Structures are given as C-alpha cells and as structure tokens.
Amino acid sequence: MTKIKESSTNYANKTLLNETCSEIYAINLISGQWILSIIYHLKNNRLRFSDLKQQIPSISDKMLAAQLKKMEKSNLIKRSVFPEVPVRVEYELSAIALAFLPILKELETWGNLHKNYHP
C-alpha cells in the first residue's frame, strides 16, 4: 500500500473522481485484496484479531492490522476495546457496512455468473 503524493496528478485525478462519481468512491472504499474478505467474515458477528486471522490464514498479521486500520478510518468497521487483562479488542461491521451486505451478495452472484461465462 503505497501512499500517493498529494502533489501528484494521480492524486488530483483520484480525488476528483471520488468527489464526482459515487460508484468510484464506493469501489475505492472496498478495493484491495483483503477488505471484501474481512467484510465477509464479519458479516454475522464481531470477531477478535486472532479469529479473523484464523479465518483468513493467508493474510499476514501486518496486512490484517493495516486493513483493519484502513477500514476503521473509512467507517466500515467499529473497533471495541474491553478493559480486561489482557485487553480484548473486537471488530464488527458498522451500520453503513451492514448496508453493503446485500450488494456483497449480488457481487457473489455476479462473480459466479462471470466465472461460468464462456461466450
């Protein structure tokens, strides 16, 4: 995940597209190799970091932490910290991410259709 320089043309174009096209804005929120998978695994309940890691074994700890941070910043997930010893942290989908679940189901349907499409 390389950060784009704010002075670059690429950054200006991306910003303009995000501001003027809701579809591109939405795709940018869920783009990346792991975000849809994390949403999928959080769709039914809240999970701890280790539970997510167990359900997505091919993601590294560093990448999972980075994706969770990005998703929290984008208001896709809520992070709850429980003052216990040791501290317990759980992640769950935000209300706006829950509204995305029917779209995720449609993406699954379309993905299956496209996988089997042979013109």
Beta strands, then each sheet from edge to edge (+ up, - down):
strand 1: 47-48
strand 2: 77-82
strand 3: 88-93
sheet 1: 1+ 3- 2+
end
